[in-house]
Amino acid sequence: MTTIHLSDEAARRAYWAEQMELGYAMVQKLIALPVSECGERFASIPDAAAAANVEMLFSTSKIAGDLDRVYYMRERLVDDVVTVGREMNERGWVLKIEDCFRSLDMQGQLVRKPQVFDAILKKCIWENGGEVPPVEVVFRRAIVLVANIPKIGTHMSGSAIDISVFHRDDGSEVWRGNPYLEMSERTPMRSPFVEPEAIENRLAITAMMEARGLMHFPFEFWHFNKGDAGDHILNGNPAPCRYGPVNWNPQTNEVTPVDDPLTPLNPLPVIEREIAAAMKRAGA
């Protein structure tokens, strides 16, 4: 890896733009990869962890507005997550699930959540030399960072989790350079702008996750998924994946494929409106 001086803002800006474009290129692969939805139902991670006597934490914050986080995912994946949780306990760590399944409504609201959208817009303005970029640029960045299209959002497939990790003895975080949720040039897993000790922690956690087939998304150090298009792309598997974006009925535990998985949850006019709202919040 090329050594980059950590105070070089031009290098930071160039790296951010490069990573976002690489992420967008991966999005195109996600869109193209075929899905053969298996119809597998969901299971509760908290229930499975309690049954296995595995110590695990779960975020209590709202995902957006008044929407609670949903700690369910595909049945076959829950055991993998609980196994990782057990292995982390044995290491003196506690796995915290920050987020799991998101419905289309949850995902759409998350894109527009002020805390999230404002962070994305701020980085886009920084990338653009202090000027508000065209709406198409913000739209493009939001696709990478918050999956504004169902087909590319593995949370909407019930096949992804966002995580943090904590020490069992004192409750302090196993430090990865930033807490969840970071939106900057430090966000990619192997960012050269993150301290070596934090990178070591990121990679140690990733090794434990990937040993159970939960692949890391290269552009977010907290995101892991399995059995979906992202998994297949990262493993060079061109075959159709088993998990695609679905609508889940919590009452019946039935899943149905999303009818229009390529339609943006927030089209350009909505993103344009959100830019204006964000600028107003910032007092601009």
C-alpha positions, 0 to 999 in steps of 0.5 A: 500500500502506498504511504500517504501523509495523514495531514495531506487533505488533497490525498484524503479527498482523492482517496475518498473520491476513488473509493466512492467510484470503486464502490459505484463500480461494485454497485453496477456488478450488484445490479447485474448479478442474477438472483434466484430468491429461495424464499427462506424465512427469518429468525431472531438473532437475540432469541438465538443468542439467548438460547445459546447463552451467548453474550451479545449486544443490540443497538437501542437507537431508532433507525430513522424517525420512530422506526425500531431496528429489526434484529431478524435475518435469514434462518440459515445465517443466524447460527453463523452470527451466534457462532461468531458471537460465541467465539468473540466471548471466548476471546473476551469480546462482545459482538454488538449488532448495530443493524440487521434487516431493513424494509424498503420503508426503513431503508428509504427513510434511512437515506433521508435521515438528517444525521446520515444525509447531512454527513454524506452531503458534507463529504460531497461538498468537501470533495467538490472544493467547498461547493454544493455538487450537482444532485447527480453526484450526491445521488451517486454517493448515496447509492454507495453509502446507504444503498438507495436501490433495493437490489444492492442493499443486502440489509433489504435481503435479510442477509446483512448485519452492521456490527461493533465489538466491545471488551467484556471486562470493561465495556470499552469498544474494540477500537476500529478508528471510528465508531459506527456510523462513520462517513468519511475517507476513514470508512473503507475497511483498509483506509490508509488514513486509519491508525495501524492499531485500529486497522489491526482490530478491523482485520481481526474482527473481519477474519472472525466474521469471514471464517463463517462466510460473512463477507465484509463490504470493502467500503464500510468497516462495519458491514458483513453479509452472506448468501447475496449478490455482494457475497457472490461478487466478493468471492468471484461466484457468477452463479445466481445468489439465493437471497435478494431484496424481499418484503417480510411479513413478521406475523406469518414469517413469509417473504416475497421478492420485491417487485421493482428492485431496481427502482431508487427508493429516493429518486433524483427529485427527492435527493434534490429536496433533501439537499435543500433541507440539509443546507437549511439545517446547516444555516446556509 
